[in-house]
Every structure is written in C-alpha cells, then in structure tokens.
C-alpha cells in the first residue's frame, strides 16, 4: 500500500516528531529518488537541495543504500525505471505547474500514481500529489491555476501556511474547494483511508478556518 506524506518546508531540519514519523513510515531504505521540480535547468540548485534533504534524513538516522537525482541528465526510460524501483520518492519544491508538466513529459505521472512505496511531496510536490492541485497567488505562484493533479490523494494543500496571514483569495477558494493549510514543519500522512496530521495544520472550508492539530497525530 502506498504512503503519501505531504510537507511544506523544514528550514531548521526535521524536528523530533517529523524524524519519528519518517523513521516509522520509511522502513524500506534501499533506494531514494529525488525528483526535481525543474528538470532541464538549474541543475546546481537541484543538486544543492538533494544533498540538503538527504543530509536531514541521515541526521534523523535514516540511511539509504542508494540515492539519486531525477532530471534530464538521465534518459526517459531510465528515469521511469529508477523512480519505479525507489523505496522512497521525493517530489521537490519549486514552481508547481512547471513540475507537473515535467512529470507528464517524462511519464512520471503514471509511474508515481502506480507506485506502492513512500511518496513524499515538498511544497509544490505536495500540491501536485492532489486530485485537485490549487496554485494560488498568495502561495507565491505567478498566477492562480487549478488543474487535475496526480490524483494520489484527495487532499488539496496550501503549503507555507501562516494562520494570521490568510488571504481573501484562499477564503474565496474555500467556498468551492476544501483546502488544508500546511504550515512549515508539519506533515499530512495518507495511507489507504487513514489520514494523519502532525504539526500545525488548518482546514479551510466554506470560508471557515478550523485548526486540525498542533503537534499531535490525528486520524480521520
């Protein structure tokens, strides 16, 4: 069964609860695939964040036997094979629609949808895992875009959410879509019918903001 972990950002590394959750959920640790958001440019930036997050896993006591970056420096067939065989797939942050177009171009939308390992979305990656991907101006996108995402989870998120900075745009969108405000250092874990919330997470629904949890694990 696939496990999907939606994240926002970890500026100061994994906190104790995040590290604990990752150690629990990631029990197969042979291969780690770091899927870029920009496949064909800024390779140095991609490599920097690959090393940054791989180091956070090491600090949390999670060691992968093999790890690799997925972008255009590898052929399409090899890209699909390497992602399919990975125990953990990391979908990077970056420009959300750009990442989604690359996932389609390189055939990873199907590979990821069929993957039965652990898929971790970071910011843009979390947005793209959703059935409905919502890119907002308040989320620093160039324009508001709403499109059919990968469809791995039926949860739409607004990463980098700050409770006292909720925009009218988000409130208006919540009249049509249920959106989860995912603060930095927080997680939403989806496996089958089970959804767990860790850290500071909010639900925006029909113009109302509800606090889901702060630094606890909650099943729904």
KOLKE-520615 format. One record per residue: residue in one letter; x, y, z of N, C-alpha, C, O in turn. Coordinates in pm, whole numbers, padded with zeros to 5 digits, always signed. Each point is the difference from the previous one (the first is absolute). Example, Ala and Ser with C-alpha at 12.3 -4.5 7.8 and 13.67 -1.06 7.14 Angstrom:
BEGIN
A+01319-00569+00780-00089+00119+00000+00090+00120+00000+00104-00002+00066S-00139+00107-00138+00082+00119+00006-00077+00109+00073+00051+00111+00017
***
This chain:
BEGIN
X+00084-00120+00000-00084+00120+00000+00087+00125+00000+00097+00008+00075X-00132+00088-00158+00076+00125-00008-00020+00085+00125-00107+00001+00060X+00212+00069-00023-00008+00099+00107+00042+00134-00059+00109+00013-00057X-00195+00087+00071+00028+00134-00052+00019+00095+00118-00083+00006+00090X+00192+00068-00092+00030+00094+00107+00011+00139-00061+00088+00026-00082X-00178+00063+00121-00002+00136-00051+00074+00090+00098-00030-00002+00120X+00124+00079-00169+00080+00088+00085+00004+00139-00061-00040+00020-00115X+00090+00075+00192+00010+00139-00045+00147+00038-00014+00049+00021-00111X+00022-00010+00223+00143+00030-00001+00055-00023+00139-00073+00006+00099X+00203-00032-00091+00069-00021+00127+00126+00086+00001+00110-00048-00026X-00127+00176+00057+00113+00093-00006+00108-00034+00102+00119+00024-00025X-00160-00079+00139+00096-00030+00107+00018-00150+00021+00033-00044+00109X-00056-00032-00215+00015-00145+00010-00128-00066+00048-00097+00068+00033X+00097-00200-00029-00115-00074+00049-00010+00015+00151+00097-00024+00071X-00215+00063-00022-00015+00001+00145-00017-00143+00051-00005-00094-00080X-00003+00076+00209+00000-00133+00060-00118-00083-00049+00015-00119-00029X-00134+00181+00021-00119-00073-00043+00010-00040-00147-00034-00112-00036X+00082+00204-00049+00016-00031-00142+00096-00116-00018-00029-00094-00076X+00143+00099+00143+00098-00109-00010-00060-00132+00046+00025-00105-00060X-00105+00109+00165-00063-00121+00052-00098-00058-00101-00003-00121-00023X-00077+00209-00039-00097-00046-00100+00072-00060-00120-00039-00107-00048X+00144+00173-00001+00074-00052-00114+00064-00135+00033-00002-00091-00083X+00057+00077+00203+00060-00129+00037-00105-00110+00004+00029-00115-00036X-00148+00149+00079-00108-00098+00008-00052-00039-00138-00022-00118-00027X+00003+00217-00059-00063-00026-00130+00098-00054-00103-00038-00074-00090X+00165+00112+00102+00100-00042-00099+00076-00120+00055+00105+00015+00063X-00158-00132-00086+00065-00120+00051+00080-00074-00108+00084-00084+00033X-00110+00115-00160+00085-00049-00108+00092+00114-00041-00047+00107-00038X+00178-00131+00045+00095+00111-00017+00111-00034-00098+00116+00035+00020X-00154-00103-00126+00102-00035-00099+00025+00116-00096+00113+00046-00014X-00221+00002-00054+00019+00101-00104-00086+00123+00026-00118-00010+00034X+00181+00128-00051-00065+00130+00020+00011+00079-00129+00111+00025-00049X-00226+00016-00008-00001+00078-00124-00045+00142+00030-00111+00021+00050X+00196+00075-00080-00028+00142+00020-00043+00058-00133+00084+00026-00087X-00215-00004+00070-00055+00047-00127+00002+00152-00001-00064+00064+00085X+00136-00006-00179+00013+00146-00009-00134+00064-00035-00091-00066-00049X+00082+00196+00075-00116+00076-00049+00029+00058-00138-00090+00013-00083X+00215+00022+00059+00046+00052-00129+00099-00102-00057+00112-00013+00051X-00152-00059-00156+00081-00109-00052+00114+00045-00089+00106-00063-00002X-00124+00172-00071+00091+00032-00109+00087+00123+00024+00078+00038-00088X-00090+00024+00205+00079+00117+00034+00042-00010+00147-00033-00096+00069X+00107+00196-00022+00042+00018+00140+00041-00131+00069-00042-00028+00112X+00125-00051-00180+00044-00127+00057+00076+00019+00131-00011-00082+00091X+00087+00191-00081+00076+00023+00124-00094+00019+00119+00026-00050+00109X-00137+00123-00131-00098+00020+00107-00066-00132+00037-00020-00029+00118X-00013-00051-00217-00057-00132+00026+00094-00084+00083-00042-00064+00097X+00169+00063-00135+00099-00081+00073+00017+00050+00143+00019-00080+00092X-00025+00211-00073+00012+00056+00134-00111-00053+00090+00026-00048+00110X-00150+00056-00156-00112-00044+00083-00003-00152+00015-00046-00051+00103X+00092-00020-00201+00015-00146+00013+00092-00033+00117-00034-00083+00085X+00149+00146-00080+00095-00025+00110-00056+00048+00133+00019-00065+00103X-00088+00180-00106-00056+00058+00123-00099-00096+00066+00011-00028+00119X-00107-00022-00196-00103-00086+00059+00053-00140+00028-00041-00064+00098X+00131+00015-00182+00060-00130+00030+00076+00005+00132-00001-00096+00077X+00068+00209-00050+00071+00017+00126-00096+00003+00119+00032-00051+00107X-00152+00112-00126-00099+00000+00108-00044-00141+00035-00020-00033+00117X+00003-00051-00219-00034-00140+00028+00111-00070+00077-00025-00076+00093X+00148+00103-00134+00114-00061+00070+00001+00042+00147+00022-00082+00089X-00046+00211-00064-00002+00051+00137-00113-00063+00081+00009-00011+00123X-00117-00029-00192-00114-00063+00068+00020-00151+00017-00087-00069+00051X+00203+00019-00094+00029-00142+00015-00054-00086-00113-00013-00121+00015X-00019+00183-00128-00054-00073-00116+00106+00001-00109+00030+00105-00058X+00025-00221+00030+00106-00012-00101-00052-00082-00118-00054-00109+00018X+00072+00162-00138-00038-00070-00122+00124-00061-00065+00104+00065-00010X-00116-00190-00035+00113-00066-00065+00037+00069-00130+00118+00013-00033X-00219+00033-00042+00022+00073-00123-00090+00122-00002-00112-00003+00052X+00161+00111-00112-00082+00121-00016+00042+00069-00128+00117-00005-00039X-00212+00070-00027+00031+00062-00128-00100+00110-00033-00114-00001+00048X+00158+00095-00131-00083+00110-00049-00069-00044-00129+00059-00067-00084X-00185+00105+00071-00077-00027-00121-00023+00131-00075-00077+00085+00045X+00143-00069-00159-00024+00112-00090+00051-00037-00138+00022-00119-00027X-00004+00216-00063+00029-00034-00139+00143-00047-00024+00038-00027-00114X+00041+00018+00219+00134-00055-00016-00004-00152-00013+00103-00064-00021X-00223+00007+00033-00022-00144-00018-00102-00017-00112-00086+00086-00018X+00096-00194-00057-00095-00027-00108-00139-00030+00053-00016-00039+00116X-00085+00057-00201-00140-00017+00043-00027-00139+00052-00061-00016+00106X+00104-00087-00178-00026-00137+00044+00066-00029+00134-00059-00065+00086X+00181+00114-00069+00071-00021+00125-00066+00077+00114-00008-00050+00113X-00040+00170-00141-00071+00079+00100-00120-00077+00053-00018-00011+00121X-00062-00042-00209-00119-00073+00042+00036-00125+00080-00065-00032+00099X+00169-00037-00143+00044-00122+00070+00051+00034+00140-00034-00069+00097X+00115+00174-00086+00059+00035+00129-00105+00046+00100+00009-00033+00119X-00108+00108-00165-00107+00043+00090-00087-00119+00040-00037-00012+00117X+00006-00075-00211-00083-00117+00030+00066-00091+00102-00069-00060+00083X+00201+00050-00086+00072-00091+00089+00036+00062+00134+00044-00070+00091X-00063+00200-00076+00038+00068+00126-00095-00038+00113-00121-00014-00021X+00175-00003+00140-00083-00023+00119-00065+00130+00045-00113+00001+00049X+00186+00110-00068-00050+00132+00038+00020+00094-00119+00109+00009-00056X-00216+00060+00020+00006+00100-00108-00030+00137+00061-00103+00019+00064X+00193+00074-00084-00014+00137+00051-00034+00092-00116+00078+00013-00095X-00195+00052+00101-00039+00098-00101+00035+00138+00050-00058+00047+00098X+00151+00019-00162+00059+00124+00050-00097+00118+00000-00106-00003-00063X+00147+00105+00136-00066+00128-00007+00051+00078-00120+00100-00038-00062X-00168+00146+00029+00039+00082-00115-00125+00057-00065-00101+00021+00067X+00107+00003-00196-00117+00050-00071-00095-00116-00028+00036-00095-00070X-00156+00102+00125-00091-00115+00001-00045-00043-00139+00015-00118-00034X-00071+00208-00048-00043-00043-00134+00116-00051-00086-00017-00093-00079X+00134+00155+00094+00117-00044-00075+00034-00144+00035+00023-00082-00088X-00021+00051+00217+00028-00136+00042-00102-00098-00058+00037-00107-00049X-00164+00144+00053-00103-00090-00050+00018-00028-00149-00018-00113-00045X+00054+00216-00031+00022-00020-00143+00117-00095-00026-00006-00082-00091X+00112+00092+00172+00112-00092-00015-00040-00143+00038+00041-00095-00067X-00120+00080+00171-00045-00134+00038-00077-00064-00114+00014-00120-00026X-00096+00199-00043-00073-00052-00116+00094-00028-00117-00008-00105-00063X+00098+00198+00035+00090-00012-00114+00087-00125+00010+00025-00067-00100X+00021+00035+00223+00089-00113+00019-00073-00127+00045+00064-00098+00038X-00197+00100-00043-00078-00119+00030-00004-00039+00146-00035-00113+00033X+00071+00206+00055+00003-00033+00143-00136+00013+00066-00020-00051+00111X-00074+00118-00176-00134+00009+00058-00060-00140+00018-00059-00029+00103X+00075-00056-00203-00050-00137+00009+00083-00083+00097-00055-00076+00081X+00187+00090-00088+00089-00078+00087-00029+00029+00147-00009-00091+00082X-00006+00219-00048-00025+00039+00139-00138-00045+00045-00016-00045+00114X-00083+00056-00200-00136-00042+00036-00004-00150+00030-00079-00044+00084X+00163-00034-00151+00001-00146+00018+00098-00046+00107+00003-00118+00034X+00077+00209+00018+00106-00036+00097-00061-00045+00132-00098+00059+00046X+00155-00163+00014-00056-00050+00126+00095+00021+00118-00011-00069+00102X+00104+00162-00116+00092+00031+00109-00041+00124+00074-00118+00028+00016X+00218+00047+00031-00022+00125+00072+00027+00116-00096+00110+00012-00055X-00209+00073+00037+00013+00118-00085-00009+00123+00089-00101+00019+00068X+00204+00063-00067+00003+00120+00083-00003+00123-00089+00087+00018-00086X-00187+00066+00106-00010+00124-00074+00049+00115+00085-00035+00011+00118X+00117+00076-00177+00048+00119+00069-00057+00122-00072+00037+00027-00114X-00126+00046+00180-00055+00124-00056-00067-00026-00135-00111-00053-00004X+00176+00088-00108-00057-00025-00132-00033-00147-00018-00104-00034-00057X+00191-00053+00106-00025-00143-00010-00125-00041+00073-00074-00088-00047X+00047+00149+00162-00123-00028+00075-00123+00045-00077-00100-00071-00005X+00108+00189-00054-00112+00051-00079-00029-00093-00117-00116-00029-00030X+00220-00019-00037-00018-00082-00118-00046-00142+00030-00050-00068-00090X+00064+00021+00212-00049-00133+00036-00152-00005+00006-00059-00109-00003X-00005+00223+00011-00144+00007+00024-00082-00037-00123+00048+00007-00114X-00171-00045+00139-00098-00018-00108-00027+00134-00067-00008+00008-00123X-00005+00096+00205-00016+00137-00051+00115+00084+00051+00010+00027+00119X+00077+00014-00210+00116+00082+00036-00038+00147-00010-00048+00046-00104X+00070+00028+00213-00040+00140+00007+00125+00086+00021+00065-00008+00104X-00033+00090-00203+00115+00090+00009-00052+00141+00019-00073+00051-00085X+00108+00012+00195-00056+00131+00034+00103+00112-00015+00120-00023+00005X-00172+00142-00024+00086+00118+00000+00060+00021+00139+00116+00039+00013X-00196-00066+00090+00049+00016+00137+00107-00103+00032+00079+00018+00094X-00075-00126-00171+00104-00101+00016+00121+00027-00088+00081-00090-00024X-00069+00214-00025+00115+00048-00077+00005-00055-00143+00106+00002-00062X-00218-00051+00010-00004-00040-00140-00021+00124-00087-00054+00101+00046X+00097-00110-00172-00012+00114-00091-00145+00034-00030-00035+00116-00023X-00049-00219+00022-00143+00020-00022-00075-00114+00069+00057-00105+00030X-00186+00127-00007-00080-00105+00059-00029-00107-00106-00048+00031-00109X+00078-00155+00142-00028-00111-00090-00060-00115+00079+00044-00031+00110X-00146-00032-00167-00064-00116+00061-00009-00107-00109-00056+00024-00106X+00112-00141+00134+00002-00105-00102-00004-00138+00066+00022-00013+00121X-00052-00089-00201+00002-00137+00050+00144-00041+00025+00082-00003-00092X-00050-00028+00218+00135-00040+00036+00022-00149-00021-00069-00063-00081X+00165+00007+00153+00032-00142-00014-00113-00090+00049-00013-00114-00045X-00069+00165+00136-00112-00079+00049+00038-00107+00101-00075-00095+00020X+00191+00108+00043+00043-00098+00100-00075+00018+00132-00026-00097+00070X-00010+00221-00037-00075+00029+00123-00114+00095-00034+00009+00080-00093X-00117-00091+00169-00114+00089-00020+00007+00116+00100-00099+00035+00064X+00218+00022-00053+00024+00111+00093+00075+00109-00075+00109-00023-00051X-00168+00142+00045+00067+00115-00060+00063+00083+00111-00063+00026+00103X+00188+00016-00123+00071+00070+00107+00051+00136-00046+00025+00023-00118X-00012+00066+00215+00069+00129-00016+00124-00007+00089-00011+00024+00121X+00129-00056-00178+00122-00007+00082+00040+00138+00053-00049+00102-00047X+00138-00101+00144+00055+00122+00060-00113+00087+00059+00007+00123-00002X-00108-00188+00052-00119+00070+00051+00034+00072+00131+00070-00055+00085X-00120+00177-00071+00017+00078+00124-00138+00046+00044-00069+00070-00074X+00028-00110+00193-00138+00019+00045-00044+00146-00002-00114+00029-00038X+00199+00062+00077-00041+00141+00008+00027+00078-00129-00004+00123-00001X+00033-00198-00108+00022+00065-00129-00086-00064-00110+00041-00008-00116X-00161-00036+00153-00087-00066-00096-00056+00101-00098-00057+00102+00041X+00071-00127-00169-00042+00095-00103-00148-00016-00033-00060-00105+00023X+00003+00210-00078-00138-00008-00049-00011-00102-00113-00103-00064-00017X+00210+00051-00058+00002-00099-00108-00026-00141+00053-00082-00073-00056X+00151+00037+00164-00019-00133+00058-00142-00017+00057-00062-00105-00017X+00013+00207+00084-00135-00006+00055-00102-00020-00112-00092-00081+00012X+00110+00153-00122-00092-00013-00114+00010-00140-00061-00103-00060-00033X+00223+00009+00017+00018-00132-00058-00062-00109+00088-00049-00101-00050X+00052+00123+00182-00053-00100+00092-00151-00015-00010-00056-00096+00053X-00011+00189-00120-00144-00015-00023-00028-00114-00097-00107-00061+00003X+00204+00032-00089-00018-00107-00100+00085-00123+00032-00040-00113-00029X+00159+00136+00088+00093-00109+00026+00035-00006+00149+00014+00103+00065X-00002-00223-00012+00053-00016+00136+00153+00003-00011+00059-00081-00072X+00002+00173+00142+00145+00020-00010+00062-00014+00139-00051+00055+00097X+00161-00129-00090+00071-00014+00127+00120+00093+00001+00088-00009-00086X-00084+00098+00185+00114+00088+00018+00110-00076+00072-00013-00034+00117X+00122+00009-00189+00109-00082+00052+00116+00091+00037+00071+00051-00087X-00052-00031+00216+00108+00087+00047+00134-00070-00014+00006-00123-00006X+00102+00200+00001+00133-00059-00002+00020-00086+00125-00055+00029+00106X+00134-00135-00121+00029-00096+00107-00118-00088+00035-00003-00061+00107X-00096+00052-00196-00118-00083+00025-00014-00106-00108+00061+00010-00107X-00142-00113+00136-00018-00113-00091-00146-00039-00009-00075+00012+00098X+00034-00058-00216-00125-00073-00016+00037-00134-00061+00061-00005-00107X-00096-00104+00174+00037-00134-00045-00127-00074-00042-00094-00013+00078X+00092-00034-00203-00118-00069-00055+00040-00142-00039+00095-00021-00075X-00170-00075+00126+00024-00141-00034-00135-00070+00000-00061-00018+00106X+00016-00022-00223-00133-00058-00009-00106+00101+00040-00003+00111-00052X-00082-00150+00145-00106+00089+00048+00044+00081+00121-00078+00080+00052X+00201-00100-00007+00049+00066+00121+00075+00128-00035+00086+00000-00088X-00119+00108+00157+00071+00127-00016+00048+00043+00138-00079+00006+00095X+00207+00024-00082+00058+00044+00126+00057+00141-00018+00060+00031-00102X-00081+00052+00202+00050+00137-00002+00102+00018+00111-00025-00038+00115X+00140+00094-00148+00104+00027+00098+00045+00145-00015+00030+00045-00111X-00024+00026+00220+00043+00137-00004-00119+00094-00010-00110-00032+00046X+00132+00147-00105-00103+00104-00007-00068-00004-00137+00058+00039-00101X-00181-00086+00102-00076-00017-00124-00140+00058+00020-00060-00015+00106X+00009+00081-00209-00133+00062+00007-00084-00047-00119+00053-00031-00107X-00183+00027+00126-00093-00031-00108-00081+00124-00034-00062+00061+00087X+00063-00024-00215-00080+00112-00050-00115-00058-00080+00021-00067-00101X-00142+00094+00146-00117-00061-00062-00119+00096+00011-00040+00038+00110X-00015+00001-00225-00114+00092-00005+00025+00128+00080-00085+00046+00076X+00204+00008-00094+00033+00128+00061+00041-00007+00145+00030+00104+00060X-00028-00222-00002+00036-00016+00141+00137-00066+00013+00039-00082-00083X+00032+00119+00188+00132-00056+00026-00006-00080+00129-00035+00052+00106X+00070-00180-00116-00004-00088+00117+00140-00056+00026+00066-00050-00091X-00023+00060+00212+00129-00057+00039-00016-00151+00013-00081-00049+00079X+00161-00025-00156-00008-00146+00005+00081-00054+00116-00050-00079+00080X+00174+00121-00071+00083-00047+00112+00124+00084+00010+00045+00060-00098X+00010-00056+00216+00130+00062+00020+00087-00100+00076-00021-00026+00118X+00121-00029-00193+00098-00090+00057-00059-00124+00067+00039-00039+00109X-00135-00021-00179-00054-00128+00042-00026-00083-00126+00001+00053-00111X-00024-00182+00130-00041-00084-00110-00149-00022+00009-00050-00041+00105X-00023+00067-00213-00144-00012+00001-00045-00085-00118+00040+00027-00114X-00121-00128+00139-00054-00083-00107-00141+00047-00034-00077+00037+00089X+00043-00039-00218-00136+00029-00042-00051-00110-00092-00114+00007-00047
***
